[in-house]
């Protein structure tokens, strides 16, 4: 009988179940936000919370315990150097599960499983675009000349694009390479 042996089976035998939980824990350390099924998220929540608790301690023994689960030194360093200090002031509540509704194909409950304190992303740097400013003039003739100058500046760009298109090599046929590999002996005679 299974008295007091409660766990989420996930429809798997023991080693496959453990591998699924470890895989979700690794992905949480890497991505910090995962879209998965609700049952898998609930099953792996305990493992991820334990890993973050170990990261808060930051001892050699804690690193070795995390190494057992994660299996890679880079992930252990990421956990202890970036994620652990973020949760230094918290005693619990390291992860959250946000329901998304049901998956279309098999009607499984989907959820977003993420850390409560995500790494803030820095905004991307936008390159400055140089603009050509026209000088204000009062005469009609000069304004027309400036428009012609702007049009002349645009034309060389179009010419360059045409020359690049002319230089492209014709694409090879898909079966061209495979025919030489699978050539029959009778074809060579």
Beta strands, then each sheet from edge to edge (+ up, - down):
strand 1: 33-37
strand 2: 95-102
strand 3: 109-115
sheet 1: 1+ 3- 2+
end
